[in-house]
Amino acid sequence: MSTDLDALEIGRICAEAGRSQRHMRQWTAEYPGLFPARPFDAAFYGTLSMAMAFSGPWFTAEELKITNKAALWGFAADWLADYVHSSPGEVRELVGACLAVADGVPPAAGDDLGRTLAHLRADLAAAPAFPELETVWRDELARMLDTMARESDWKAAGITPSLEEYLDNADNHGFCFVFACHWIATGGPDAARDADRVRQAARAVQRVMRLLNDLSSYERDKSWGDLNALLIGVSREQVLERAAALTREARTLIGELRGGHDRLAVYMERQMDFCAGFYEVGAYWGSL
């Protein structure tokens, strides 16, 4: 058994994760209809806060507040699009409402998803990096929502995508949207430098995380009626092989960012590696 882990450092990171968890619970308590106790149980907040804290261990809980809110918002949008709304039309309506809020339209009365998105956008707008990265944020939001809607269309029409089509739709995982929020919240006025290369690396990481998530969530996705790489005629061995190849690609792209964007590069790689370990034994969602 390895004893190389620094218990002192682990303790500090876990303490920041605990503080983040309390921030998360305080925020979501204002929207009980959007974050029901099932499947947003106590373990959901605990594991999500640790994923963020261990991916950027140099950040305090205060510095990760916006990143954590973005992750929570992505889970809420996914919950509504995948489970609560029963038709592609409802999902498309959700997408349109959120994009309108992103463009500055006040959310409709009773639209908690819109209200929380408006709050998130206001938080981001105060960051020095927002003016240069606002279009990136808006694009990543649209990509995530549009791919959620496309998956809803596939399910309603009984369409089984190929693995390539499925991976092309990986923005519904939400990593790139959350990462864009993190990038804005923690970057300075020159954060947009090399934006295309940063986004390319993030998209590579997202494809890896999409497949890692599927390996963990097969049984849940089958019971919820959700899409999963293992439910479109692809074997577990094929998914593992493709995930390994995509991981190599992601590491190459991340490596090209080192020297100019060290923290972003390390953050992305740690997110990917955390998920590889986490999804071997666990999942974020609680039971219904």
VEXDREN-2710 file (C-alpha; in Angstrom, 1 decimal):
% VEXDREN-2710
k/r/px/py/pz
1/MET/0.0/0.0/0.0
2/SER/1.4/3.4/-1.0
3/THR/2.0/5.9/1.7
4/ASP/3.1/8.7/-0.6
5/LEU/0.0/10.9/-0.2
6/ASP/0.5/14.0/1.8
7/ALA/-2.1/13.8/4.5
8/LEU/-1.5/17.4/5.5
9/GLU/-2.3/18.7/2.0
10/ILE/-5.2/16.3/1.6
11/GLY/-6.7/17.6/4.9
12/ARG/-6.4/21.2/3.7
13/ILE/-8.0/20.5/0.3
14/CYS/-10.8/18.5/2.0
15/ALA/-11.4/21.5/4.4
16/GLU/-11.8/23.8/1.4
17/ALA/-14.2/21.2/-0.2
18/GLY/-16.2/21.2/3.0
19/ARG/-16.5/25.0/2.8
20/SER/-17.5/24.7/-0.8
21/GLN/-20.2/22.2/0.0
22/ARG/-21.7/24.5/2.5
23/HIS/-21.7/27.3/-0.1
24/MET/-23.4/25.0/-2.5
25/ARG/-26.1/23.9/-0.1
26/GLN/-26.9/27.5/0.9
27/TRP/-27.3/28.5/-2.8
28/THR/-29.4/25.5/-3.8
29/ALA/-31.6/25.8/-0.7
30/GLU/-33.1/28.9/-2.3
31/TYR/-34.4/26.7/-5.2
32/PRO/-35.8/23.5/-3.7
33/GLY/-37.9/22.8/-6.8
34/LEU/-34.7/22.9/-9.0
35/PHE/-32.6/20.8/-6.7
36/PRO/-34.8/18.2/-5.1
37/ALA/-33.3/16.0/-2.4
38/ARG/-33.6/13.1/-4.8
39/PRO/-31.3/12.9/-6.7
40/PHE/-29.4/15.9/-5.3
41/ASP/-28.6/14.1/-2.0
42/ALA/-25.9/14.9/0.5
43/ALA/-23.3/12.7/-1.2
44/PHE/-23.9/14.6/-4.5
45/TYR/-22.7/17.9/-2.9
46/GLY/-19.9/16.2/-1.1
47/THR/-18.4/14.5/-4.1
48/LEU/-18.9/17.4/-6.5
49/SER/-17.2/19.8/-4.1
50/MET/-14.2/17.4/-3.8
51/ALA/-14.0/17.1/-7.6
52/MET/-13.5/20.9/-7.8
53/ALA/-11.3/21.2/-4.8
54/PHE/-8.9/18.4/-5.9
55/SER/-8.8/19.6/-9.5
56/GLY/-7.6/23.1/-8.4
57/PRO/-6.0/22.6/-5.0
58/TRP/-4.4/26.0/-5.0
59/PHE/-7.9/27.6/-5.0
60/THR/-9.9/28.5/-1.9
61/ALA/-13.6/27.8/-1.5
62/GLU/-14.3/31.5/-2.2
63/GLU/-12.3/31.4/-5.4
64/LEU/-14.2/28.3/-6.6
65/LYS/-17.7/29.7/-5.8
66/ILE/-18.6/30.6/-9.4
67/THR/-17.1/27.3/-10.7
68/ASN/-19.2/25.3/-8.3
69/LYS/-22.4/27.3/-9.1
70/ALA/-21.8/26.6/-12.8
71/ALA/-21.4/22.9/-12.1
72/LEU/-24.6/22.9/-10.1
73/TRP/-26.4/24.8/-12.8
74/GLY/-25.3/22.3/-15.4
75/PHE/-26.6/19.4/-13.3
76/ALA/-29.9/21.1/-12.9
77/ALA/-30.3/21.7/-16.6
78/ASP/-29.4/18.1/-17.3
79/TRP/-31.9/16.9/-14.7
80/LEU/-34.7/18.9/-16.3
81/ALA/-33.8/18.0/-19.9
82/ASP/-33.2/14.3/-19.3
83/TYR/-35.8/13.4/-16.7
84/VAL/-38.3/16.1/-15.8
85/HIS/-39.4/17.3/-19.3
86/SER/-41.3/14.7/-21.2
87/SER/-41.0/15.9/-24.8
88/PRO/-38.4/17.4/-27.1
89/GLY/-40.7/20.5/-27.5
90/GLU/-40.4/21.2/-23.7
91/VAL/-36.6/20.8/-23.9
92/ARG/-36.4/23.2/-26.8
93/GLU/-38.5/25.6/-24.9
94/LEU/-36.1/25.3/-22.0
95/VAL/-33.2/25.9/-24.3
96/GLY/-34.8/29.0/-25.8
97/ALA/-35.6/30.5/-22.4
98/CYS/-32.0/30.0/-21.1
99/LEU/-30.4/31.5/-24.2
100/ALA/-32.7/34.5/-23.8
101/VAL/-31.5/35.0/-20.2
102/ALA/-27.9/34.6/-21.4
103/ASP/-28.6/37.5/-23.7
104/GLY/-29.9/39.7/-20.9
105/VAL/-33.7/39.0/-21.0
106/PRO/-35.1/38.8/-17.5
107/PRO/-36.2/35.2/-16.6
108/ALA/-40.0/34.5/-16.6
109/ALA/-41.7/34.3/-13.2
110/GLY/-41.3/30.8/-11.7
111/ASP/-38.3/30.0/-14.0
112/ASP/-35.8/28.9/-11.4
113/LEU/-33.3/27.6/-14.0
114/GLY/-33.4/31.0/-15.7
115/ARG/-33.1/32.9/-12.4
116/THR/-30.0/30.9/-11.4
117/LEU/-28.5/31.4/-14.8
118/ALA/-29.1/35.1/-14.5
119/HIS/-27.3/35.1/-11.1
120/LEU/-24.4/33.1/-12.5
121/ARG/-24.1/35.5/-15.5
122/ALA/-24.1/38.5/-13.1
123/ASP/-21.3/36.9/-11.0
124/LEU/-19.2/36.2/-14.2
125/ALA/-19.8/39.8/-15.5
126/ALA/-17.9/41.2/-12.5
127/ALA/-14.8/39.2/-13.5
128/PRO/-12.0/41.0/-15.4
129/ALA/-11.9/38.3/-18.0
130/PHE/-15.6/38.5/-18.9
131/PRO/-15.5/41.2/-21.6
132/GLU/-13.1/39.1/-23.7
133/LEU/-14.6/35.7/-22.9
134/GLU/-18.3/36.5/-22.9
135/THR/-18.8/35.2/-26.4
136/VAL/-17.0/32.0/-25.4
137/TRP/-19.3/31.6/-22.4
138/ARG/-22.4/32.2/-24.5
139/ASP/-21.2/29.7/-27.2
140/GLU/-20.4/27.0/-24.6
141/LEU/-23.8/27.5/-23.0
142/ALA/-25.5/27.2/-26.4
143/ARG/-23.5/24.1/-27.3
144/MET/-24.4/22.4/-24.1
145/LEU/-28.1/23.2/-24.3
146/ASP/-28.4/22.4/-28.0
147/THR/-26.8/19.0/-27.5
148/MET/-29.1/18.2/-24.6
149/ALA/-32.0/19.0/-27.0
150/ARG/-30.5/16.9/-29.8
151/GLU/-30.3/13.9/-27.4
152/SER/-33.9/14.5/-26.4
153/ASP/-34.8/14.4/-30.2
154/TRP/-32.9/11.2/-30.6
155/LYS/-34.6/9.5/-27.7
156/ALA/-38.1/10.6/-28.8
157/ALA/-37.5/9.4/-32.4
158/GLY/-35.9/6.1/-31.4
159/ILE/-32.7/7.1/-33.1
160/THR/-29.5/5.2/-32.1
161/PRO/-26.5/7.4/-32.9
162/SER/-23.2/5.9/-33.9
163/LEU/-20.3/6.3/-31.4
164/GLU/-18.9/9.1/-33.5
165/GLU/-22.2/10.9/-33.5
166/TYR/-22.5/10.3/-29.8
167/LEU/-19.1/11.8/-29.1
168/ASP/-19.8/14.7/-31.4
169/ASN/-22.7/15.4/-29.0
170/ALA/-20.5/15.3/-25.9
171/ASP/-21.1/18.9/-25.1
172/ASN/-24.2/17.7/-23.3
173/HIS/-21.8/16.5/-20.6
174/GLY/-21.3/20.1/-19.6
175/PHE/-17.6/20.1/-18.8
176/CYS/-16.8/22.8/-21.4
177/PHE/-19.5/25.1/-20.2
178/VAL/-18.4/24.8/-16.5
179/PHE/-14.8/25.1/-17.6
180/ALA/-15.6/28.4/-19.4
181/CYS/-17.1/29.7/-16.2
182/HIS/-14.1/28.7/-14.3
183/TRP/-11.7/30.2/-16.9
184/ILE/-13.5/33.5/-16.6
185/ALA/-13.8/33.5/-12.8
186/THR/-10.2/32.7/-12.2
187/GLY/-8.5/34.4/-15.1
188/GLY/-7.2/37.9/-15.4
189/PRO/-7.6/40.5/-18.2
190/ASP/-5.4/38.5/-20.6
191/ALA/-7.2/35.2/-20.0
192/ALA/-8.5/35.0/-23.6
193/ARG/-5.0/34.6/-25.0
194/ASP/-4.9/31.4/-27.1
195/ALA/-8.6/30.9/-26.5
196/ASP/-9.0/28.5/-29.5
197/ARG/-6.3/26.2/-28.3
198/VAL/-7.6/26.2/-24.7
199/ARG/-11.1/25.3/-26.0
200/GLN/-9.7/22.6/-28.2
201/ALA/-8.0/21.0/-25.2
202/ALA/-11.1/21.3/-23.0
203/ARG/-13.3/19.7/-25.7
204/ALA/-10.8/16.7/-25.8
205/VAL/-11.0/16.4/-22.0
206/GLN/-14.8/16.5/-22.3
207/ARG/-15.0/13.6/-24.7
208/VAL/-12.9/11.5/-22.3
209/MET/-15.1/12.5/-19.3
210/ARG/-18.3/11.6/-21.4
211/LEU/-17.1/8.0/-21.8
212/LEU/-15.8/7.7/-18.3
213/ASN/-19.2/8.8/-17.0
214/ASP/-20.9/6.3/-19.2
215/LEU/-18.9/3.4/-17.8
216/SER/-20.0/4.4/-14.3
217/SER/-23.6/5.3/-15.0
218/TYR/-24.7/2.4/-17.3
219/GLU/-27.3/0.9/-14.9
220/ARG/-28.7/4.3/-13.9
221/ASP/-28.9/5.5/-17.5
222/LYS/-30.7/2.3/-18.5
223/SER/-33.3/2.8/-15.7
224/TRP/-33.7/6.5/-16.4
225/GLY/-34.1/5.9/-20.2
226/ASP/-31.0/8.0/-20.8
227/LEU/-28.4/7.6/-23.6
228/ASN/-25.1/5.9/-22.9
229/ALA/-22.3/4.7/-25.1
230/LEU/-22.9/1.2/-23.7
231/LEU/-26.6/1.4/-24.8
232/ILE/-25.9/2.2/-28.5
233/GLY/-24.3/-1.1/-29.5
234/VAL/-20.8/-0.4/-28.3
235/SER/-19.0/-2.9/-26.0
236/ARG/-17.3/-2.0/-22.7
237/GLU/-14.0/-3.0/-24.2
238/GLN/-14.5/-0.7/-27.2
239/VAL/-15.4/2.2/-24.9
240/LEU/-12.3/1.6/-22.8
241/GLU/-10.1/1.5/-25.9
242/ARG/-11.6/4.7/-27.3
243/ALA/-11.4/6.4/-23.9
244/ALA/-7.7/5.6/-23.7
245/ALA/-7.0/7.0/-27.2
246/LEU/-8.9/10.1/-26.4
247/THR/-7.0/10.5/-23.1
248/ARG/-3.7/10.4/-25.0
249/GLU/-5.0/13.1/-27.4
250/ALA/-6.2/15.2/-24.5
251/ARG/-2.8/15.0/-22.7
252/THR/-1.1/16.1/-25.9
253/LEU/-3.3/19.1/-26.3
254/ILE/-3.0/20.0/-22.6
255/GLY/0.8/19.7/-22.8
256/GLU/0.9/22.3/-25.6
257/LEU/-0.7/24.8/-23.2
258/ARG/1.9/24.4/-20.5
259/GLY/4.2/27.4/-20.2
260/GLY/1.5/29.9/-21.2
261/HIS/-1.5/28.6/-19.4
262/ASP/-0.1/26.3/-16.7
263/ARG/-3.0/26.6/-14.2
264/LEU/-5.6/25.9/-16.9
265/ALA/-3.6/23.0/-18.2
266/VAL/-3.1/21.4/-14.8
267/TYR/-6.7/22.0/-13.8
268/MET/-8.0/20.3/-17.0
269/GLU/-5.7/17.3/-16.5
270/ARG/-6.5/16.9/-12.9
271/GLN/-10.3/17.1/-13.7
272/MET/-9.8/14.3/-16.2
273/ASP/-7.7/12.1/-13.9
274/PHE/-10.0/12.7/-10.9
275/CYS/-12.9/11.5/-13.0
276/ALA/-11.0/8.4/-14.1
277/GLY/-10.6/7.4/-10.5
278/PHE/-14.0/8.6/-9.2
279/TYR/-16.0/6.8/-11.9
280/GLU/-14.3/3.5/-11.1
281/VAL/-16.4/3.3/-7.9
282/GLY/-18.9/6.1/-7.7
283/ALA/-21.3/8.5/-9.4
284/TYR/-22.5/12.0/-8.5
285/TRP/-26.3/11.5/-8.8
286/GLY/-28.2/10.1/-5.9
287/SER/-31.2/7.7/-6.3
288/LEU/-34.6/8.9/-7.2
END
